[in-house]
Amino acid sequence: MTRQMTTYESFRSASVQNRHLLRQEELILEVTEALSEAMIRQGISKAELARRLGKTKGFVSQILAGGRNLTLRTIADVADTLECQVRVQVLSQTDAKSMEIGKILMMTQPTSMPTWGAIPTRFAAVQRMPRGLGQGVGSYVEVAA
């Protein structure tokens, strides 16, 4: 039985440019979800984060929605304001697939680890898109309090 490609897989494999765009969006999603999760875990609102950063609530909304270009400095500033650290690890395709399989297995087993959605709060993202086993370089972002 032949498996049909998903829309994601078709778009990704259509061109190198498409693959690059998807990797960019995946990283933006991973970082913004990690920062949002840290805010939720600490009970900090967008307005409070904006106040602590000395920025507007609109600025915070834009960076968390991925609408503003997130520089590494901005990410570091937000994480520091949340009293967190950001760690980034670049993985090979094989390692990213192994981590994805491990994540799927972990989510199917009972755990006492606190979660946000189905993701342990310590871990922000492991190749969030696609949900299946994707190709290319994966990334891992962890925000730790």
Secondary structure by P-SEA (a helix, b strand, c coil): cbbbbcaaaaaaaccaaaaaaaaaaaaaaaaaaaaaaaaaaacccaaaaaaaacccaaaaaaaaaccccccaaaaaaaaaaacbbbbbbbbcaaaaaaaaaaaaaaaaccccccccccccccccccccccccccccbbbbbbbcc
